[in-house]
Amino acid sequence: MPAPNDLLRKNVRTFYAFLGSVALLGVGPIIAIRLIEGGTQWGRIAAVTIAMISWIPWIVVVIGMIRRGDEFALRVHLVGLAIAFFGLMTVLAALDWLARARFIATPDLAFVWPVGLLLWFIGIMSANHYYQRQS
Amino acid sequence: MKNRLRDLRADRNWSQQELGERVGVSRQAIIAIETGKFDPSLPLAFKLARVFKLTIEEIFDASGK
């Protein structure tokens, strides 16, 4: 087990890396939208590339944070991710069929990430509550 | 899986945090094992047995799931 100072240093580094990755996540789409508004073919290609690349640091930091957890933390994240994945698949399938049946217009897929993150958060909280509850 | 972790820890006056630090896991992991809802991996079970100077079978009861 690392010494407390090493652990603190590592946690501080992770915290700043997380903040940096969130900042990139905010800046990427702003640049991408401006490029799309420019209307050129290369601008649109760059927009998609930048918007996608801006997710990578955040994904790397979050995976690193999860991997550093102990076996219980890994279990909680596994449950959380499973809930997020199957929850999101259910929502997408429902919206797809509603759109095919012409009950709704084809939905804007921008909701996928926030809903996925929300379901992940709910899954983690639920799993943690289940395992910690005395019964 | 049922276990005697809570009693063994109480006998030694160790907090959940302290036991977690001794075996290299979080306090939440110890709480989850004590509730019997989370079964530790074999390496963690060995570490727990080592800190209590007992065998795994003396701490965990596989028959009482």
Backbone of each chain as ProteinMPNN parsed JSONL, in Angstrom:
{"seq_chain_A": "MPAPNDLLRKNVRTFYAFLGSVALLGVGPIIAIRLIEGGTQWGRIAAVTIAMISWIPWIVVVIGMIRRGDEFALRVHLVGLAIAFFGLMTVLAALDWLARARFIATPDLAFVWPVGLLLWFIGIMSANHYYQRQS", "coords_chain_A": {"N_chain_A": [[0.855, -1.198, 0.0], [0.572, 2.265, -0.877], [2.478, 4.997, 0.647], [0.968, 7.473, 2.857], [1.531, 10.147, 1.99], [2.335, 9.792, -0.668], [0.004, 8.754, -1.676], [-1.724, 10.922, -1.306], [-0.505, 12.797, -2.976], [-0.865, 11.493, -5.416], [-3.66, 11.455, -5.546], [-4.196, 14.199, -5.651], [-2.984, 14.852, -8.069], [-4.588, 13.321, -9.774], [-7.026, 14.6, -9.37], [-6.562, 17.162, -10.472], [-6.013, 16.373, -13.069], [-8.485, 15.37, -13.747], [-10.063, 17.696, -13.584], [-8.849, 19.159, -15.65], [-9.441, 17.503, -17.826], [-12.209, 17.699, -17.873], [-12.467, 20.381, -18.479], [-11.436, 20.405, -21.089], [-13.379, 18.875, -22.243], [-15.448, 20.642, -22.184], [-14.536, 22.706, -23.792], [-14.003, 21.554, -26.306], [-16.538, 20.884, -27.728], [-17.476, 23.513, -28.106], [-15.627, 24.668, -29.843], [-16.006, 22.888, -31.933], [-18.677, 23.366, -32.705], [-18.47, 25.967, -33.68], [-16.819, 25.499, -35.871], [-18.492, 23.905, -37.414], [-20.467, 25.739, -38.009], [-19.029, 27.314, -39.718], [-19.172, 25.953, -42.087], [-17.608, 24.755, -44.146], [-16.301, 21.84, -45.854], [-13.896, 20.689, -44.819], [-13.848, 21.978, -42.414], [-16.063, 20.907, -41.151], [-15.266, 18.252, -40.968], [-13.074, 18.57, -39.263], [-14.462, 19.505, -37.045], [-15.981, 17.288, -36.175], [-13.867, 15.562, -35.562], [-12.441, 17.005, -33.553], [-14.465, 17.261, -31.604], [-14.837, 14.589, -30.9], [-12.266, 13.802, -30.085], [-11.96, 15.377, -27.839], [-13.217, 13.993, -25.861], [-11.507, 11.967, -25.151], [-9.315, 12.471, -23.161], [-10.851, 12.713, -20.779], [-12.114, 10.206, -20.648], [-9.86, 8.551, -20.38], [-8.819, 9.452, -17.903], [-10.959, 8.852, -16.162], [-11.158, 6.047, -16.46], [-8.663, 5.372, -15.443], [-9.022, 6.201, -12.779], [-11.012, 4.419, -11.951], [-9.676, 1.98, -12.276], [-7.759, 2.141, -10.3], [-9.112, 1.647, -8.021], [-10.111, -0.461, -5.21], [-11.073, -3.989, -4.943], [-13.743, -3.934, -4.192], [-14.598, -1.386, -4.984], [-14.307, -1.723, -7.722], [-16.284, -3.635, -8.191], [-18.598, -2.164, -7.551], [-18.473, -0.201, -9.538], [-18.71, -1.838, -11.765], [-21.345, -2.766, -11.522], [-22.639, -0.299, -11.648], [-21.914, 0.574, -14.241], [-23.063, -1.458, -15.748], [-25.78, -1.044, -15.242], [-26.011, 1.52, -16.353], [-25.371, 0.96, -19.045], [-27.328, -0.987, -19.908], [-29.626, 0.387, -19.239], [-29.44, 2.64, -20.875], [-29.474, 1.414, -23.388], [-32.07, 0.43, -23.345], [-33.557, 2.827, -23.263], [-32.739, 3.944, -25.714], [-33.662, 1.982, -27.527], [-36.399, 2.135, -27.053], [-36.946, 4.794, -27.874], [-36.168, 4.565, -30.536], [-38.052, 2.77, -31.578], [-40.373, 4.217, -31.088], [-39.925, 6.35, -32.801], [-39.787, 5.005, -35.273], [-42.374, 4.09, -35.422], [-43.591, 6.407, -35.879], [-44.51, 8.007, -33.788], [-43.009, 9.895, -32.563], [-40.627, 12.476, -33.521], [-37.428, 11.817, -35.116], [-35.084, 11.42, -32.578], [-32.807, 13.843, -31.062], [-29.526, 12.929, -30.678], [-27.898, 13.99, -28.754], [-28.594, 13.669, -26.16], [-27.654, 11.273, -25.243], [-25.094, 10.965, -23.912], [-25.357, 12.588, -21.449], [-27.579, 11.232, -20.291], [-26.561, 8.648, -20.084], [-24.428, 9.102, -18.29], [-25.893, 9.962, -16.084], [-27.387, 7.653, -15.483], [-25.295, 5.956, -14.882], [-24.255, 7.186, -12.586], [-26.507, 6.905, -10.897], [-26.583, 4.129, -10.81], [-24.131, 3.522, -9.537], [-24.545, 4.734, -7.032], [-26.778, 3.288, -6.155], [-25.764, 0.644, -6.083], [-23.71, 0.928, -4.214], [-25.211, 1.657, -1.976], [-26.719, -0.677, -1.645], [-24.737, -2.624, -1.004], [-23.655, -1.564, 1.339], [-25.691, -1.419, 3.119], [-27.089, -2.431, 6.168], [-28.607, -5.509, 6.96]], "CA_chain_A": [[0.0, 0.0, 0.0], [1.429, 3.445, -0.928], [2.53, 5.847, 1.84], [-0.094, 8.48, 2.794], [1.923, 11.307, 1.183], [2.29, 9.376, -2.076], [-1.417, 8.608, -2.01], [-2.271, 12.285, -1.404], [0.036, 13.392, -4.211], [-1.522, 10.828, -6.548], [-5.054, 11.916, -5.577], [-4.201, 15.598, -6.094], [-2.695, 14.802, -9.513], [-5.794, 12.801, -10.443], [-8.053, 15.638, -9.283], [-6.261, 18.188, -11.481], [-6.176, 15.741, -14.392], [-9.928, 15.286, -13.974], [-10.524, 19.058, -13.889], [-8.352, 19.483, -16.991], [-10.172, 16.733, -18.835], [-13.568, 18.265, -17.939], [-12.332, 21.659, -19.2], [-11.311, 20.06, -22.513], [-14.696, 18.379, -22.645], [-16.291, 21.822, -22.389], [-13.994, 23.539, -24.881], [-14.087, 20.803, -27.57], [-17.794, 21.107, -28.452], [-17.618, 24.934, -28.479], [-14.825, 24.822, -31.073], [-16.635, 22.074, -32.981], [-19.891, 24.049, -33.196], [-18.017, 27.119, -34.499], [-16.317, 24.962, -37.138], [-19.662, 23.456, -38.199], [-21.122, 26.959, -38.505], [-18.201, 27.788, -40.844], [-19.818, 25.332, -43.248], [-16.74, 24.098, -45.14], [-16.166, 20.38, -45.699], [-12.797, 20.4, -43.893], [-14.26, 22.506, -41.11], [-16.979, 19.925, -40.54], [-14.445, 17.074, -40.602], [-12.312, 18.968, -38.061], [-15.423, 19.627, -35.938], [-16.263, 15.931, -35.661], [-12.624, 15.039, -34.974], [-12.163, 17.714, -32.285], [-15.512, 16.916, -30.634], [-14.603, 13.22, -30.421], [-10.982, 13.749, -29.375], [-12.083, 16.043, -26.535], [-13.694, 13.014, -24.871], [-10.476, 10.973, -24.813], [-8.669, 12.671, -21.857], [-11.798, 12.428, -19.693], [-12.289, 8.749, -20.596], [-8.615, 7.977, -19.846], [-8.732, 9.785, -16.468], [-11.988, 8.102, -15.421], [-10.766, 4.628, -16.437], [-7.548, 5.3, -14.483], [-9.581, 6.311, -11.422], [-11.713, 3.163, -11.652], [-8.685, 0.887, -12.164], [-6.992, 2.259, -9.053], [-9.96, 1.263, -6.896], [-9.952, -1.841, -4.724], [-12.005, -4.914, -5.591], [-15.117, -3.53, -3.922], [-14.875, -0.244, -5.869], [-14.474, -2.274, -9.079], [-17.603, -4.27, -8.244], [-19.613, -1.103, -7.58], [-18.445, 0.405, -10.87], [-19.24, -2.819, -12.718], [-22.81, -2.708, -11.408], [-23.035, 1.018, -12.147], [-21.771, 0.605, -15.704], [-24.061, -2.381, -16.319], [-27.075, -0.345, -15.176], [-25.962, 2.604, -17.343], [-25.385, 0.391, -20.389], [-28.624, -1.587, -20.249], [-30.621, 1.459, -19.145], [-29.321, 3.457, -22.087], [-29.943, 0.593, -24.509], [-33.537, 0.388, -23.247], [-34.058, 4.153, -23.664], [-32.507, 4.091, -27.163], [-34.565, 1.074, -28.241], [-37.757, 2.682, -26.931], [-37.034, 5.976, -28.742], [-36.068, 4.097, -31.917], [-39.343, 2.216, -31.994], [-41.352, 5.321, -31.118], [-39.66, 7.121, -34.03], [-40.181, 4.161, -36.413], [-43.843, 4.037, -35.464], [-43.96, 7.798, -36.163], [-45.127, 8.698, -32.654], [-42.143, 11.049, -32.276], [-39.61, 12.743, -34.554], [-36.134, 11.19, -34.791], [-34.555, 12.23, -31.468], [-31.451, 14.388, -31.085], [-28.724, 11.985, -29.879], [-27.067, 14.693, -27.761], [-28.995, 13.278, -24.808], [-27.09, 9.964, -24.893], [-24.041, 11.053, -22.883], [-25.863, 12.975, -20.118], [-28.429, 10.176, -19.717], [-25.646, 7.563, -19.708], [-23.718, 9.5, -17.065], [-26.868, 9.991, -14.984], [-27.682, 6.252, -15.135], [-24.073, 5.428, -14.252], [-24.237, 7.751, -11.237], [-27.583, 6.247, -10.134], [-26.15, 2.736, -10.619], [-23.07, 3.492, -8.509], [-25.152, 5.071, -5.736], [-27.647, 2.167, -5.772], [-24.926, -0.508, -5.735], [-23.033, 1.259, -2.96], [-26.228, 1.595, -0.919], [-27.071, -2.089, -1.434], [-23.658, -3.355, -0.331], [-23.327, -0.993, 2.65], [-26.873, -1.462, 3.991], [-27.154, -3.534, 7.128], [-29.937, -6.137, 6.934]], "C_chain_A": [[0.888, 1.245, 0.0], [1.383, 4.251, 0.369], [1.484, 6.944, 1.701], [0.264, 9.681, 1.916], [1.876, 10.995, -0.309], [0.843, 9.314, -2.559], [-2.057, 9.984, -2.209], [-1.815, 12.941, -2.7], [-0.685, 12.825, -5.438], [-2.973, 11.321, -6.686], [-5.154, 13.354, -6.074], [-3.961, 15.659, -7.601], [-3.932, 14.358, -10.294], [-6.887, 13.858, -10.479], [-7.82, 16.706, -10.354], [-6.402, 17.628, -12.895], [-7.662, 15.667, -14.745], [-10.481, 16.661, -14.356], [-10.107, 19.464, -15.306], [-9.146, 18.783, -18.074], [-11.603, 17.26, -18.99], [-13.533, 19.592, -18.711], [-12.237, 21.4, -20.708], [-12.655, 19.606, -23.082], [-15.662, 19.532, -22.904], [-15.854, 22.626, -23.599], [-14.191, 22.866, -26.25], [-15.369, 21.07, -28.348], [-17.981, 22.555, -28.892], [-16.86, 25.186, -29.787], [-15.513, 24.084, -32.225], [-17.854, 22.774, -33.572], [-19.511, 25.236, -34.085], [-17.531, 26.635, -35.874], [-17.474, 24.504, -38.036], [-20.361, 24.663, -38.806], [-20.353, 27.57, -39.683], [-18.66, 27.194, -42.17], [-18.917, 24.633, -44.248], [-16.638, 22.601, -44.825], [-15.086, 20.041, -44.657], [-13.121, 20.888, -42.482], [-15.158, 21.517, -40.388], [-16.244, 18.659, -40.125], [-13.664, 17.373, -39.32], [-13.232, 19.045, -36.85], [-15.696, 18.265, -35.308], [-15.029, 15.377, -34.946], [-12.361, 15.677, -33.613], [-13.187, 17.323, -31.217], [-15.277, 15.522, -30.06], [-13.322, 13.133, -29.595], [-11.092, 14.379, -27.974], [-12.613, 15.107, -25.449], [-12.555, 12.137, -24.328], [-9.793, 11.225, -23.453], [-9.584, 12.312, -20.68], [-11.979, 10.908, -19.525], [-11.057, 8.094, -19.966], [-8.513, 8.219, -18.335], [-9.733, 8.947, -15.664], [-11.632, 6.609, -15.35], [-9.612, 4.425, -15.447], [-8.044, 5.332, -13.046], [-10.262, 4.997, -11.021], [-10.698, 2.042, -11.418], [-7.914, 0.939, -10.859], [-7.805, 1.833, -7.828], [-9.685, -0.162, -6.437], [-11.053, -2.72, -5.33], [-13.468, -4.554, -5.338], [-15.52, -2.365, -4.836], [-15.102, -0.734, -7.3], [-15.845, -2.914, -9.232], [-18.704, -3.22, -8.369], [-19.655, -0.452, -8.962], [-18.991, -0.551, -11.935], [-20.768, -2.782, -12.714], [-23.32, -1.397, -11.996], [-22.991, 1.086, -13.659], [-22.784, -0.313, -16.38], [-25.432, -1.718, -16.34], [-27.127, 0.755, -16.237], [-26.095, 2.046, -18.757], [-26.774, -0.132, -20.76], [-29.755, -0.567, -20.163], [-30.634, 2.285, -20.417], [-29.804, 2.693, -23.317], [-31.472, 0.543, -24.522], [-34.146, 1.709, -23.72], [-33.919, 4.328, -25.178], [-33.46, 3.224, -27.971], [-35.989, 1.621, -28.218], [-37.933, 3.88, -27.873], [-36.989, 5.582, -30.22], [-37.419, 3.582, -32.401], [-40.44, 3.277, -32.044], [-41.188, 6.154, -32.391], [-40.089, 6.324, -35.262], [-41.698, 4.118, -36.572], [-44.45, 5.429, -35.684], [-44.787, 8.439, -35.04], [-44.332, 9.953, -32.305], [-41.209, 11.273, -33.468], [-38.316, 12.042, -34.149], [-35.436, 12.032, -33.72], [-33.133, 12.728, -31.711], [-30.597, 13.524, -30.151], [-27.812, 12.665, -28.853], [-27.417, 14.273, -26.336], [-28.265, 12.016, -24.318], [-26.057, 10.049, -23.771], [-24.575, 11.477, -21.515], [-26.717, 11.886, -19.474], [-27.572, 9.0, -19.266], [-24.923, 7.873, -18.414], [-24.657, 9.493, -15.858], [-27.175, 8.563, -14.516], [-26.493, 5.61, -14.436], [-24.006, 5.877, -12.799], [-25.285, 7.057, -10.352], [-27.181, 4.803, -9.819], [-25.099, 2.614, -9.527], [-23.671, 3.729, -7.128], [-26.006, 3.889, -5.237], [-26.819, 0.968, -5.32], [-24.236, -0.274, -4.402], [-24.001, 1.137, -1.785], [-26.577, 0.133, -0.597], [-25.996, -2.811, -0.614], [-23.383, -2.854, 1.085], [-24.48, -1.144, 3.652], [-26.822, -2.67, 4.911], [-28.54, -4.162, 7.024], [-29.878, -7.499, 7.599]], "O_chain_A": [[1.848, 1.313, 0.767], [0.395, 4.209, 1.102], [1.132, 7.323, 0.585], [-0.585, 10.185, 1.181], [1.438, 11.818, -1.113], [0.504, 9.745, -3.661], [-2.826, 10.194, -3.147], [-2.603, 13.551, -3.422], [-1.06, 13.552, -6.357], [-3.452, 11.571, -7.793], [-6.07, 13.698, -6.821], [-4.628, 16.402, -8.321], [-4.277, 14.933, -11.326], [-7.59, 14.005, -11.479], [-8.749, 17.107, -11.055], [-6.854, 18.323, -13.805], [-8.048, 15.875, -15.895], [-11.253, 16.794, -15.305], [-10.895, 20.033, -16.061], [-9.484, 19.373, -19.1], [-12.149, 17.271, -20.093], [-14.438, 19.895, -19.489], [-12.877, 22.087, -21.504], [-13.013, 19.906, -24.222], [-16.572, 19.425, -23.727], [-16.68, 23.159, -24.339], [-14.508, 23.536, -27.233], [-15.303, 21.445, -29.519], [-18.579, 22.808, -29.938], [-17.371, 25.824, -30.707], [-15.592, 24.591, -33.344], [-18.046, 22.78, -34.788], [-20.146, 25.482, -35.111], [-17.792, 27.267, -36.898], [-17.441, 24.69, -39.253], [-20.795, 24.631, -39.957], [-20.931, 28.25, -40.531], [-18.56, 27.822, -43.224], [-19.43, 23.961, -45.143], [-16.857, 22.166, -43.695], [-15.304, 19.238, -43.75], [-12.715, 20.282, -41.491], [-15.038, 21.311, -39.18], [-16.537, 18.064, -39.089], [-13.598, 16.545, -38.411], [-12.828, 18.688, -35.743], [-15.651, 18.102, -34.089], [-15.133, 14.799, -33.864], [-12.09, 14.978, -32.636], [-12.826, 17.083, -30.065], [-15.491, 15.296, -28.869], [-13.286, 12.483, -28.55], [-10.402, 13.962, -27.044], [-12.476, 15.391, -24.26], [-12.622, 11.632, -23.207], [-9.692, 10.294, -22.653], [-9.149, 11.69, -19.711], [-11.994, 10.395, -18.406], [-11.18, 7.199, -19.13], [-8.167, 7.313, -17.577], [-9.392, 8.402, -14.614], [-11.789, 5.982, -14.303], [-9.583, 3.44, -14.708], [-7.556, 4.588, -12.196], [-10.107, 4.526, -9.894], [-10.838, 1.253, -10.483], [-7.463, -0.092, -10.36], [-7.26, 1.677, -6.736], [-9.106, -0.965, -7.168], [-11.861, -2.25, -6.131], [-14.332, -4.834, -6.169], [-16.62, -2.345, -5.388], [-15.976, -0.229, -8.004], [-16.498, -2.763, -10.265], [-19.62, -3.358, -9.179], [-20.731, -0.182, -9.497], [-19.65, -0.126, -12.885], [-21.402, -2.769, -13.769], [-24.299, -1.376, -12.741], [-23.917, 1.594, -14.291], [-23.302, 0.005, -17.451], [-26.161, -1.813, -17.328], [-28.13, 0.918, -16.931], [-26.84, 2.587, -19.574], [-27.328, 0.235, -21.796], [-30.725, -0.642, -20.917], [-31.691, 2.592, -20.968], [-30.467, 3.26, -24.185], [-32.091, 0.605, -25.584], [-35.118, 1.72, -24.474], [-34.842, 4.793, -25.846], [-34.006, 3.669, -28.981], [-36.697, 1.581, -29.224], [-38.935, 3.977, -28.582], [-37.674, 6.176, -31.053], [-37.868, 3.917, -33.497], [-41.314, 3.25, -32.911], [-42.168, 6.606, -32.984], [-40.68, 6.879, -36.188], [-42.231, 4.109, -37.681], [-45.67, 5.595, -35.673], [-45.642, 9.289, -35.289], [-44.885, 10.941, -31.821], [-41.023, 10.391, -34.307], [-38.126, 11.712, -32.978], [-35.215, 13.226, -33.923], [-32.363, 12.125, -32.459], [-30.907, 13.401, -28.966], [-27.043, 11.995, -28.164], [-26.635, 14.491, -25.411], [-28.26, 11.726, -23.122], [-26.129, 9.301, -22.797], [-24.291, 10.815, -20.517], [-26.611, 11.634, -18.274], [-27.811, 8.419, -18.207], [-24.811, 7.016, -17.537], [-24.28, 9.078, -14.762], [-27.219, 8.291, -13.317], [-26.661, 4.817, -13.51], [-23.742, 5.082, -11.898], [-25.0, 6.672, -9.218], [-27.404, 4.314, -8.712], [-25.165, 1.714, -8.69], [-23.353, 3.022, -6.172], [-25.965, 3.536, -4.058], [-27.123, 0.346, -4.302], [-24.182, -1.168, -3.558], [-23.659, 0.588, -0.738], [-26.71, -0.243, 0.568], [-26.306, -3.517, 0.346], [-22.932, -3.618, 1.937], [-24.287, -1.019, 4.861], [-26.546, -3.788, 4.478], [-29.542, -3.447, 7.001], [-30.892, -8.191, 7.681]]}, "seq_chain_B": "MKNRLRDLRADRNWSQQELGERVGVSRQAIIAIETGKFDPSLPLAFKLARVFKLTIEEIFDASGK", "coords_chain_B": {"N_chain_B": [[-21.889, -14.531, 1.746], [-21.536, -15.777, 5.008], [-19.709, -14.364, 7.73], [-17.168, -13.852, 10.304], [-16.104, -11.398, 10.635], [-16.795, -8.87, 11.746], [-17.019, -9.414, 14.512], [-14.446, -10.372, 15.08], [-12.936, -8.153, 14.486], [-13.944, -6.353, 16.334], [-13.107, -7.588, 18.694], [-10.437, -6.984, 18.646], [-10.447, -4.308, 18.835], [-10.346, -2.75, 16.519], [-10.995, -0.3, 14.075], [-13.2, -0.085, 11.205], [-11.915, 1.298, 9.229], [-9.256, 1.045, 10.027], [-8.829, -1.73, 9.822], [-9.231, -1.975, 7.096], [-7.021, -0.512, 6.127], [-4.987, -2.181, 6.996], [-5.264, -4.406, 5.372], [-5.273, -3.323, 2.89], [-7.547, -2.255, 1.582], [-10.55, -0.251, 1.053], [-12.556, 1.447, 3.613], [-15.201, 1.154, 2.971], [-15.183, -1.238, 1.587], [-14.653, -3.064, 3.623], [-16.953, -2.717, 5.185], [-18.875, -3.666, 3.381], [-18.098, -6.347, 3.163], [-18.5, -7.193, 5.78], [-21.28, -6.998, 5.959], [-21.963, -9.2, 4.587], [-22.736, -9.217, 2.002], [-20.92, -8.857, 0.065], [-18.466, -10.807, -1.238], [-15.101, -11.379, -0.506], [-12.171, -11.441, -2.667], [-9.983, -14.28, -3.262], [-7.19, -13.623, -2.709], [-7.627, -11.372, -1.005], [-9.094, -12.547, 1.057], [-7.144, -14.232, 2.095], [-5.347, -12.283, 3.047], [-6.905, -11.121, 5.052], [-7.208, -13.319, 6.732], [-4.571, -13.596, 7.491], [-4.022, -11.19, 8.93], [-5.649, -11.563, 11.122], [-4.559, -13.786, 12.144], [-5.638, -16.314, 11.651], [-7.293, -19.117, 10.027], [-8.753, -19.112, 6.704], [-11.15, -20.49, 6.701], [-11.901, -20.252, 9.322], [-12.794, -17.716, 9.505], [-14.607, -17.215, 7.416], [-17.756, -18.59, 6.454], [-18.671, -20.769, 4.267], [-20.846, -22.412, 3.964], [-23.026, -21.174, 5.003], [-24.459, -19.425, 3.289]], "CA_chain_B": [[-21.229, -15.516, 2.609], [-21.451, -15.325, 6.4], [-18.333, -14.292, 8.243], [-17.025, -13.359, 11.686], [-15.207, -10.25, 10.541], [-17.178, -7.797, 12.678], [-16.665, -9.838, 15.879], [-12.982, -10.448, 15.186], [-12.441, -6.772, 14.479], [-14.333, -5.756, 17.623], [-12.223, -8.178, 19.719], [-9.112, -6.329, 18.584], [-10.67, -2.851, 18.901], [-9.947, -2.106, 15.262], [-12.091, 0.318, 13.314], [-13.28, -0.605, 9.822], [-10.864, 2.009, 8.496], [-7.963, 0.461, 10.407], [-8.726, -3.058, 9.209], [-9.076, -1.742, 5.66], [-5.626, -0.116, 5.876], [-4.109, -3.338, 7.22], [-5.348, -5.361, 4.254], [-5.139, -2.584, 1.633], [-8.808, -1.92, 0.898], [-11.245, 0.895, 1.647], [-13.494, 1.177, 4.715], [-16.447, 0.696, 2.34], [-15.024, -2.661, 1.252], [-14.801, -3.821, 4.882], [-18.384, -2.673, 5.548], [-19.601, -4.55, 2.454], [-17.787, -7.746, 3.51], [-19.155, -7.47, 7.065], [-22.728, -7.198, 5.754], [-22.129, -10.521, 3.966], [-23.245, -9.069, 0.629], [-19.783, -8.826, -0.858], [-17.461, -11.825, -0.903], [-13.77, -10.936, -0.943], [-11.404, -12.335, -3.542], [-9.12, -15.19, -2.51], [-6.047, -12.901, -2.115], [-8.061, -10.536, 0.124], [-9.452, -13.468, 2.145], [-5.867, -14.649, 2.708], [-4.818, -11.143, 3.813], [-7.731, -10.998, 6.261], [-6.839, -14.44, 7.603], [-3.218, -13.327, 8.013], [-4.023, -10.144, 9.97], [-6.305, -12.097, 12.323], [-3.807, -14.999, 12.503], [-6.591, -17.435, 11.605], [-7.428, -19.654, 8.665], [-9.903, -18.534, 5.994], [-12.365, -21.199, 7.145], [-12.289, -19.782, 10.662], [-13.41, -16.385, 9.359], [-15.729, -17.286, 6.475], [-18.543, -19.814, 6.478], [-19.225, -20.922, 2.911], [-22.094, -23.184, 3.981], [-24.11, -20.335, 5.499], [-24.724, -18.371, 2.293]], "C_chain_B": [[-21.132, -14.954, 4.035], [-19.995, -15.273, 6.835], [-18.318, -13.687, 9.645], [-16.192, -12.084, 11.748], [-15.513, -9.179, 11.595], [-16.754, -8.151, 14.109], [-15.146, -9.847, 16.073], [-12.369, -9.045, 15.261], [-12.736, -6.098, 15.824], [-13.444, -6.274, 18.752], [-10.89, -7.456, 19.794], [-9.215, -4.81, 18.661], [-10.191, -2.116, 17.664], [-11.183, -1.47, 14.634], [-12.109, -0.324, 11.914], [-12.187, 0.024, 8.968], [-9.502, 1.349, 8.749], [-7.772, -0.92, 9.772], [-8.508, -2.926, 7.696], [-7.638, -1.383, 5.316], [-4.679, -1.307, 6.044], [-4.118, -4.312, 6.04], [-5.358, -4.668, 2.887], [-6.424, -2.38, 0.854], [-9.481, -0.766, 1.635], [-12.139, 0.454, 2.808], [-14.806, 0.623, 4.145], [-16.379, -0.789, 1.995], [-15.215, -3.522, 2.504], [-16.265, -3.861, 5.302], [-19.153, -3.681, 4.686], [-19.335, -6.02, 2.774], [-18.509, -8.111, 4.813], [-20.659, -7.68, 6.914], [-23.01, -8.572, 5.131], [-22.623, -10.444, 2.534], [-22.128, -9.076, -0.398], [-18.742, -9.838, -0.389], [-16.095, -11.372, -1.393], [-13.13, -11.936, -1.896], [-10.533, -13.241, -2.663], [-7.895, -14.47, -1.923], [-6.45, -12.042, -0.908], [-8.455, -11.406, 1.315], [-8.185, -13.953, 2.865], [-5.279, -13.526, 3.56], [-5.585, -10.989, 5.128], [-7.366, -12.097, 7.264], [-5.484, -14.168, 8.262], [-3.254, -12.28, 9.121], [-4.708, -10.625, 11.254], [-5.605, -13.354, 12.855], [-4.742, -16.211, 12.632], [-6.558, -18.028, 10.196], [-8.661, -19.007, 8.018], [-11.206, -19.171, 6.496], [-12.833, -20.736, 8.527], [-12.955, -18.403, 10.602], [-14.682, -16.471, 8.511], [-16.415, -18.629, 6.549], [-19.26, -19.954, 5.133], [-20.578, -21.64, 2.922], [-23.287, -22.301, 4.383], [-24.452, -19.191, 4.578], [-26.07, -17.721, 2.533]], "O_chain_B": [[-20.708, -13.817, 4.242], [-19.16, -16.045, 6.361], [-19.297, -13.101, 10.106], [-15.644, -11.74, 12.795], [-14.61, -8.654, 12.246], [-16.205, -7.317, 14.828], [-14.634, -9.389, 17.095], [-11.416, -8.8, 16.001], [-11.902, -5.378, 16.375], [-13.067, -5.523, 19.652], [-10.291, -7.331, 20.863], [-8.21, -4.105, 18.565], [-9.691, -0.995, 17.75], [-12.274, -2.039, 14.663], [-11.168, -1.006, 11.509], [-11.608, -0.627, 8.098], [-8.714, 1.128, 7.829], [-6.701, -1.238, 9.255], [-7.716, -3.656, 7.099], [-7.09, -1.883, 4.334], [-3.689, -1.427, 5.321], [-3.111, -4.957, 5.747], [-5.441, -5.329, 1.852], [-6.414, -2.335, -0.376], [-9.036, -0.358, 2.708], [-12.44, -0.729, 2.971], [-15.439, -0.248, 4.74], [-17.373, -1.508, 2.092], [-15.855, -4.573, 2.455], [-16.767, -4.903, 5.724], [-19.972, -4.448, 5.191], [-20.238, -6.849, 2.671], [-19.061, -9.204, 4.936], [-21.251, -8.459, 7.661], [-24.145, -9.047, 5.144], [-22.901, -11.47, 1.913], [-22.367, -9.277, -1.589], [-18.208, -9.735, 0.715], [-15.941, -11.019, -2.562], [-13.494, -13.111, -1.931], [-10.373, -12.992, -1.468], [-7.58, -14.678, -0.751], [-5.725, -11.979, 0.085], [-8.182, -11.046, 2.46], [-8.164, -14.067, 4.09], [-4.773, -13.771, 4.656], [-4.991, -10.758, 6.181], [-7.233, -11.852, 8.463], [-5.28, -14.47, 9.438], [-2.593, -12.448, 10.146], [-4.387, -10.153, 12.345], [-6.002, -13.914, 13.877], [-4.651, -17.004, 13.569], [-5.889, -17.512, 9.301], [-9.502, -18.429, 8.706], [-12.215, -18.493, 6.688], [-14.018, -20.82, 8.852], [-13.608, -17.986, 11.559], [-15.704, -15.874, 8.848], [-15.772, -19.67, 6.686], [-20.304, -19.345, 4.896], [-21.366, -21.49, 1.988], [-24.435, -22.659, 4.12], [-24.712, -18.083, 5.046], [-26.459, -16.816, 1.794]]}, "name": "protein", "num_of_chains": 2, "seq": "MPAPNDLLRKNVRTFYAFLGSVALLGVGPIIAIRLIEGGTQWGRIAAVTIAMISWIPWIVVVIGMIRRGDEFALRVHLVGLAIAFFGLMTVLAALDWLARARFIATPDLAFVWPVGLLLWFIGIMSANHYYQRQSMKNRLRDLRADRNWSQQELGERVGVSRQAIIAIETGKFDPSLPLAFKLARVFKLTIEEIFDASGK"}
